[in-house]
Amino acid sequence: MNPVPFLPEPRPMRAAFLAALLATTATPLAAQDTPERLTVDMSSDTGAFHGGASGTLYGLYDARLPHPNLVEGIDLRTVSTKAQDGPQHPGADALEVSTLLTDASGGDTYIYMTDVFREFPYKWKSGDCAQSVTNYIEVLKRQAEQVRALPERYRKRIVFVPFNEPDGNMFSADAKSCNGVSWLKEPAVFLDAWDRAVRALRQTAPGTRIAGPNTSILFDQVEGFLRHAIAQDTMPDVVTWHELSDPATVRTSVRKYRAWEDRLFAGTKWQGRHLPININEYAYNYHTSVPGQMVQWVAAIEDAKVDADIAYWNIDGNLSDSAVQANRGNGQWWLLNAYAAMSGHTLDVTPPHRDQSYTLQGVATLDPARRQARVLLGGKSGAATVAMTKLPAFFGPAAQVRVREIAWTGQLGDATPPIVAADRLVPIRDGAITLTFGRDGLPALREESAYELVVTPGTIALPAPTAPWRQDYEAEAATRRGSGLKVRGPEGSPKDVSRFHTSGGYSVEGFATANDAALDFTVEVPRTATYDLRVLASTFNKDPLAEAQGPTNVFLRIDGTDAGELYLPLGYKPAVLDHVDTPVTLTKGRHVITLATRSRDGRGKTQGNGLVDRITLTEATPAGRPRSYDVRDAVMKDGAATFWVYASKDAPARLTVLADGARPTLSVNGRPVAGDTAFLLGGINKVVVTGAGARLRGLRVTDTGKADTRIYEAEAAQVAGSARVADMSLASGGKAVFDIGGAPGNGNTLTFTDVRVPRAGSYALTVRFSNDEQSKATHYNPDPLARIARIAVNGATPVLATFPNSFHRNNWWEMTVPVTLRAGTNTIRIAGEEQPNWDGRTYASHVWPDVLLRSRFAPNIDRIAVTPMP
């Protein structure tokens, strides 16, 4: 091996955890400085739209979770995940998740081959340094043999990552490293291991791509790694490193790396090439789930035309803090959905501070074939001007500009589609249009939100949408009464990105058992109406005070009068936020909304321990009003238009295609729809319209208001073996069934023996379930387990359904599984058992008896509901 010059070792890195809309509260523009300006050059072309920023580390749990709609809806390109059957974390086994990814979006699965080991840094050594490397090469070969046996359509979407952060792991100065010396200082041992790994993988699974070096940042020493790999013909097919830094660093790092390529590839077989890059871990807790933070990363990643995977700081299987439950998305998911809707080529965007994080940033595209431009922006609060210059002639004398706000809903908060803030005809003057947020009816920017502009040729002024009045009220600014409540914080900020984002940086904690306290919010509403009250809150699921009940109950009062009981939702870590919503009727003017630990009569008391970040009042949309989906947001491909449709619950809805004179056909979640009614899943639904052509204007969705649903309580069904009925306070009948499952072949089952339907056909089986199973964590990831139910109808082969973790046995969610029933009486049997390893014979519980990796149980069942699927 030729000696390779390396730069001096850098200073040690930090540890890996290194305010309608606001128009009603925005500071008047005259009181602010001149609005910052973001300019989009519509005549420019910075390359084909890439779409690489939606990737995720450990974001898929298995072949079924999350729902494929969530995967396809963000056009997920890359997933980095653990080696198949590895013990690093429960779930996220590479070959299982690759089927979901390939089938849903055609993305690439990057296998972290080192995650076949436990702990982090990895517990990988098996002798001295040389013997440990030799044994590890055999481990790599066994993984490669598994991949070689895959069907081609899956095999070609696999990428091997033989080393993960070698600078802090296997070839670091850590006690668990190969020789106790960092490769950044003495590279020879790592480079030899790299060469041997690449050659072994290429020999065992020819044609499968290899990625590396996968360092924790783009060290200057990576230049030396490239020199060596060129000389030894062991260059990776994809170059990877991590950016656990800030958004601006992405641009500077990619420029730096590309300069190395241009220089080092000269005169070699790689001359003139730029290799694909995957920054396969990016962003921190403060960023993830927050559209206004993540849009800055998205802009930088798209500018660089690279792929990138959001880091795994929390739980797996939730698209790196994008997915909620099994089939719902938070604000971050809707941001990535808007990002995936971009097409054509990207445009030159000049932000006020190009290479400065935590400032206004944006990304823009122009699709001449669709005559459509799209802009995503965010990163600051207050006033800002967006100028689009040099518009192409096809836009005509005016442009139709729609503005939507993509709001933050908490890490675990289900989000509805983005709010339309404006949709107006804007004259084009001197080839340009200008919009100023915080002026002329546009809201001022919120730092936590991202904003989407869609620009199309203007023809006729559309009816101006009315954004609902909305106002936030911070908990830390409310009046605390009684004892036990206190301000918590500060939480995350640009100065402490390892902590979670909260509204205003603070929350109020102490809604706890035995405390007698109240929090008073003084609010003012513009008119007498019904308002949606949202409480952004959290109950840490492992708090001892939450053990008995789960979510924390608090008592709502309006102007001193009892108005109901709310349950502050559970989170997997303290300050991980979700929301609970309820309608309230208020008269015009001021009111006091109180959250208390006692009911007014003193008989009701809080059980648990919760915190509140803020409350939000939004003027409610009248019940039954249709929801519209614009053709501007449809994904157009092969004559079909795909709409991503939101439903608040699992229920039938009426779908009306807006296409004058056309006779289109519909499919919903892959099922053809004969009429105009379809069953929608709670959360995200894929609706495909074909045959409408250019006449398609959009889609209208209306709740039917009723459904022929039949409900069956689990405690009234047949319970066998050690499955048991137990009291559970938040179950629909006060009871539920637990311990369904066990060892392979067990008889611990739940059977509904008298499920009656009037006609044969497809039905929605909606299961109300809970699941609190959690593995002991080895570091910062909590490691909750999903559970698989084996659902057999009328004795047929069981269908597998994966149910996410609900964080407590008394926290009940719903998930729908399609089933086929015969007319008359049916039996539905639910069973559970540990799924085998990839070989179909061995089990994780035998290989790793001290590590809980795969559940033996189906979820706990409260009830099932059966509804016809039209």
Disulfide bonds with the S-S distance in Angstrom:
Cys129-Cys178 1.89
